[in-house]
Amino acid sequence: MNNVIDLLKSHRSIRKFTDQPVTQEQVNLFVEAGQAAATSSFIQACSIVQVNDAEKRSSLAEWAGNQAYVKEAPVFLVFCADMNRHKLACDMHDAEMLSGFTEQFITATVDCALFAQNVAIAAESEGLGIVYIGGIRNKTDLVSDALELPELTYPVFGMCLGYPDQDPEVKPRLPVSVVLKQDSYNADQDAETIAEYDKAVREYYRTRTGGQKDMSWSEQISGMLQKEARPHMLSFLQSRGFLQK
């Protein structure tokens, strides 16, 4: 393996950071790396709000489920799927923008995810650590108001960024045979393979928590998917001009 693949396979979520500052020049460089990600039809539909204000950070931490590292991390970024600037582009040419299509929502959200992962890899290549914060979607209306997001934008997730003050183990991923299929979706052996994988995940949790968490991957997922998953998101996205048709 080369150094890039080694770096990708060594990713861990970092939730404790040192006091070592991250310069704005570094943040700008990471964002430039994000801009180099693939973008559907050159749409470039991601915007980032870097949140520096302590009061806003504290509110975001609370809305995200009281995740203290949102306010403690040296840098906190909110990645937003953004079709607002595309309306501006249409206005610049006296063209009517046909918005609200589900495909536009998908392409903007995918663009945002690709952009963010490039930012994460760039930061990790420089010795920093990150953790994604999907919890900001708990209170998307409050987050949007606090960040003054316009119509046709929505906050997809946040990202804490800084120098790691912890060294967690790499969390084991599903076996390649479960996620990589050949010619068709053949899942005949998946249950057996996942049962073996469950043992590795259970051991990972036991080790990481000193025996306080004893759970397999399939147990975790089956428990999670018996609960509602932010049902407010559909009406919120529709109120922002997405998913109209």
N, C-alpha and C positions, 0 to 999 in steps of 0.2 A: 504493500500500500504506500501511496505517497503522502506527503504532509497534509494536503488538503483533505483527503479522505480520513486520515487519522484525526484531524481537527473535528470534522463533521461527526465522527463516531464517538467523540469524547464529550459531546454536549451534556451538560447538566443544568438544571434550573438552580440559579443562585438567589438566595433570599436574605443573605447577610453580606453586607458590604463594609469595606474599610472606609476610613475617613479620607483616603487619597482622592483628591479632586479629579474630575474628568473635565478637560478643557472644552470650550466651545469649538475650538478648531478640530478636536477629535470628533465631537458630535457631528460637525459639518462633514467631515471626511466619511463617517459611517453612513450619513444620509446620502452622500454622493454615491457610495457603493450600493445603497438601496435603489437609487435611481437607475443603476445599470442593470437591474433585474429585467427579465422579460416582461413585456406589457402588451396586452391584447390590442391589436390594430393601432399601436402607438398611442393608446388612449391616456396613459399616465394618470390614472384615476385614484391616486393616493396622496393625501396631505397629512402632515404630522403637526401636532401641537406639542411643543416642549413646555411642560408645566414647571415653572420655577417658583411661583407664588406659594408661600408656605401654607396660607389659609386654604387655597384651592387644593393643594396636595393633601392636606388633612381631610378635607371633604371627600376627595376621590378615594382615599384609603378607606374611609367609613363606608361609602357607597359600594365599594368593591368587596365588601364583606369583612371590614375591619382588618385588612391586610396592612400591617404596620410598615412593611418595607416600601409601600407605595410612597409614603412620606419620608422615609429614611434614606432611600437610595440616592446617590449623587445626582442621577439623571432620571427623569420620568417622561416618557414619550407616549402620546396617544395617537394611534394610527387610525386615520379616518378614510373610509371609502368616499370619494368626492367626485360627484358629477356636476357640482355647481360651476366650476370653472369652464365646463364644456358648454353650459348655457351662455356664459360670457363669450366664449368663442363664437357661438352662433349669433349672439347679439352684435358682435363686431362685424358680422357680414350680413346683417339684416335677414337672418335665416331663422325660421321657426324650429325650435328644438322639440322633437318628439321624444318625450321622456316618460318614465314610469314603467318601462318594459322590464320584465323579469330578467332577460338577458343582460341588460345594463347593470342590474344589481349584481348578477353573478360576476361579470367581468370586472366591475369595480372592486368587489370583495376579493376576488382572486388576485388582482393587481396589488391590492393592499398586503395580502399575505406574502406574496413573492417579494415585494419590496422589504417588508419587515424581516423576513428570513435572511436576506442579504445584509441588512443592518446587523442582525444578530451574529452572523458569521464574521463580518468585518470586525465587530467589537471583540469577539472571542479570539480572533487571530492576533489581536493586540494585547491579550492577557486579561481582558475584562470578562465579566459574567453578566448574564441577563436572565430575567424571568418574564414570561408573558403574563398579562393580567386580563383574562377574559371577564373577570368579575365586574369590570366597569359596565358591562351590559346588564347588571342587576338594576341599575338606575339610569338607563340611557337618556331619559328626558332631563334629569338633573345634570348629568355630565354634559349633554349638549348645550344646555342653557349656561352652565358655568364656563364653557369654552367658547360660547357665542358661535356655535356652528350654524351655518346657513342652511336653507332648504337644499335638498339633494345631497346631503352629507350625513354620515352617521359614524359614531365611534365603534370601530371593530374590536379593538383590544388595546391595552396599554403595554408598556415594556419598561421594567426597571433595569437600570444599567449602571454598572460600577465595577470596582475591583473586588474580587471575591474575598470574603472573610470566613469562608467555610470550604470544605473539600469533600462534597458528597460523592457517593458512588454513582456510576452511570446506571441509570434504570434500564433493566433488560427490555428489549423490544420483542414483538412477535417474531417468530421464525420466518425467514424469507419465503418458505414454501406456503405459508398461509396468505401472504400478501401478493406474491408474484405468481400469476396463473399463466398457463401456456395454451393459447388458442381459444380457450373457453373457461368459464367460471366453474371449475371442478372443485367442490368443497368436500369430497367424500372422506378425506382423511383429516379435515380441519379440526373436528371435535377431539380426536385422539391427540393431535399435535398440540392443541391449545391446553389440553389436560396436563401434558408434560411441561409446557411453558408456565402453567399456573404454579408449578412447584418452584420454579426459579423466581417468580414474582413474590411468592409467599416468603421465600428465604431472604429476598432483598428487603422486604418490609420488616421482617423480624430483625435483621442486622441493622437497618437504618434507625429503627425505633427502640432498639434494646429489648425487643420482645413485646413491646406494647401494641404493635399492630400485627395481626396475623390474618392476612387476607390474600386471596389469589386474584388474578386479573379478571377472570370470568365472574367471580363473586362481586368484585368492585363494580364491573359494568352492569351486571344484572340488578344490583341494588340501585345504581344511578338511574337506569332507564325505567324504573318503576315510579319515578318522580316526574312531575311536570318540568319542562325545560324552558324557563323564561317565556311563558305564554304571552307576555306583554309585547314581545318583539314584533309580531306581525302588525299589530295596530300602530306601533311606534314607527316602523319602517314605512307603512302606508302614509302616515301623517307627514313624513319627511319627503314624500314624492316618489318612493320606491314601490315596487311590486303592485303597480296599478293595473297591469295587463301583461 
